[in-house]
């Protein structure tokens, strides 16, 4: 008799809401994860922590914990952020795999004693290339990927000081800490493996005034940056591979 497939239970910690125009066109952050990963073999519980949803007493019973990105900043800590940070660290110490994405990586870095600051090089947005380090090439999170690959990204903050013992797995010229290994079963990525080109297009359009203003302040010609970002959007299949690697290799 064929054995039933094992369903993995994933706790997805939601750390913010996308802009209304983004939600209306491509859904909110949690939708991106579910759409990119797929529901075959996985069951997701979604907790909107930024709206003070209560955390469970522990992550026991879950096969993995993931945290989304956020328009909020770790440089302006709120009580729910501290509670979420403690929860993820405790889950990791209990052997449960934890993955923080963008804001999630930054909150993990804070929790483990690192530092998060505004990126002096400015916001990184759009389809970008990252390169694996020697550590990254050996890490199960990037199984099956080449040394260089493209991903979607949008962030202003970066992990500027690594926690003790943290290993850098990937980086690029804008952000040295594009992926981090905090513990054997705890990972973070600064980019957005869950985001599609359509999602990134919606984000860029929602932020186009700010993107244009920042670009001009840094010496770019008026009206240049947003069209260039939109023209540069491309599919990033490495994103799904990274998420599935986390759920299959670490659990």
N, C-alpha and C positions, 0 to 999 in steps of 0.2 A: 504494500500500500504506500502511495506517495505521502511523504511527511508534509504537514502544513508548513508554509513559510513562517519563519520567525520574524515578528514585527518588532522593530526597535522603537523604544519610547524616548522621545527627544523633548527636553524642556527648552523652549525658545523664549529668552528674556528680551522683551521689547523695551527699548530705551528711549523711544521718542516717536513722533509722528512726522511723516513726510508732509510737505506743503500741500494745501488743498488741491491745487491744480495738478500736482503729481498723483495724489490719491485718486482723483477723478479719472485720470487717463491710464494709469498703469497699476493702481492699487498701492497699498501701504507697504512698509518694510517687510512685515511678516509674509505678505503675499509673495514677495520676490523670492524668499527662501523656499516656500512651499512649491512655487511654480518651477524654480530651477532644480531643486532636488527631486521633486515628484513625491507622490504619496505611496507608491508601491513599496511596501516593506517598512514604512515609517509611520509613526503616529506622533503628532506634535501637540503639546500643550503650550499655549501662548499666554504669557503673563505681561500685561502692560505696566511695568514697574514705574514708569514715569508718571503714571496716574495712581500711584500708591497701591497697586494690586499687592495683596499679601503674598509673601514668599512661603513655600512649604517649610516645615521644620528642618528638612534636609533634602538632598537630591537623591536619596535612596529610592530605588524603584525606577529611576531613569537610566538609560544607557548612555546618554550624553546631555550636556548643557551647552547651549549656544546663546550668544548675545548679539543683537543687531547693532547697526549704526544709529546715529542720533544727530539732530541739529543742535543739541545741547553740548556743553563743553565740560570736560573733566577739570578744566581750570577754574570752574565755578561749581564746586561740589555741593550737591544737595543731599539731605539725609537718605533719600532712597538710593542714591548712588553708593553711599558708604555701606548700606545694608546689602546691596547687590554685590559689591566687591567682596565683602566678607563671605557671602553665600558661595560665590564662585571659588574663592580660595579654599573654603572648607570642602566643597565638592571635589576639587582637585586633590586635596590631601586625603580624601577617602577613596581615591583611585578612579573617580568618575571623569571621563574625558570632558574637557572644557575648551570651547573655541570662542574667542572674542573677535568680532568684526568691526573695524574702524573705531568708533567710540568704545566698543567692547574690548579691543586690544588696549586702548589707552587706559581704560578703567582697570584692567588687569595689571598693567604696568604700575599704575598708582598703588594698587593693592599690595603688590610685591615690593614696594619701596622705590620705584623709579620716579621719573619726572615727566610731566606732560606740559608742553608749551605751544604757543602759536608758532607756526612754521615761518621763519624769516624769509623763505623763498616764495611765500604766498600759497594760495589755495591750489591744490592739484586736482584737476577735474578732467573727466573724459576717459578715453581709451588710452592706457599708458603701458609702457613696457617695464617689466621688472626682471631682475637677474638673480638667480639663486647663488648663494654663497656656497663654499665647500660643505658647510654644515647642512645647508638646505638641500643640496644634491643627494645627501644621504638620508634625508628625513622622509618618513612615510607620508607626510602631508602632501608631498609633491611627487609621489610615485607616478611614473609614466609621463612626466612633463619634461620638456627640454630645459636647458640651462636658462634660456630667455623665453619669455612668453608675455602675452598681453592680457590685461585685466581692466575692469572699469574701476575708476577711483573718483572720490570727491571728499576732500577733507581740508581743513585749515590747521588743525592741531597735529602734533607729532609726538612720539615718544622721544624726548631729547636726551634723557639720561636713563640708561638701562638699569633695571634692578640687578642686584648681585646674582651671578650665576645664569643670567639670561643669555641665550644664544641667538644671534641674528641669522635668519634663514634666507632672507631675500631683501633686496633694496634697489634703489635707483638714484639718479642724480638729484631728484627733488626730496626724497625721503629715504634716509639710510635704513630705517627700521620698517621695512614693508611687511616683514613676517618675523615673528619671534617665537621661540620655545622657552616658556617660563619654567616648566616642569616636564617630566617625561610624558605626561598625559594632558598638558595644558599648552594651548597654542593661541596665537593671535595673528591676525592679518590686518594691515592698514587699509588695503584696497577692499573692494566689494565683490567677492566671488559670486554672490547671489544676483547681482545686477545684470540686466540685459542692455543692449544698446538702446532699446525703446525707453527703458527706465532712466538711463543716463541722459537721453535726449530731453525727457520731461524735467529732470532735475536742472539741466543747463538752462532750459527755457524759463523755469521758475526763478532762477537766480541771475538771469541775464543782465539786469541792471547793475547788480553788485559786481558781477564778473567784468563787465565793461568798465566800471568805475575803477576797479583795482588794476586792470590792465593799463588803462591810461595813466594812472598814478605811477606805474612802473615803467612808463616810457613807450608803451605800444601805441600805434596809430588808432584813433577813434574808429569804432565800428569793425575792428579787425578780429578780436579774440573769439567772440561767440560763433560767428560763421566758421572760423577755423576749427573750433572744438567740435561743432556739429558735423563738419565734413570729415573729421578724423575718427568718428565713431565706427566701430567694427565689432563683429561677433567675437566673443571671448570664451571659447569652449573650455579653456583651462579652469575657469571659475567653477563650473559644475564638477569637474574632476577633483578639484581641491576639496569641495564640500563632501563629495562621496568618499574620497580618501579618508577624510576625518571620521565619517560615520562608520566606515567599514574597516579601516586599519587600526583605529584607536579603541573601538568598542569590543 
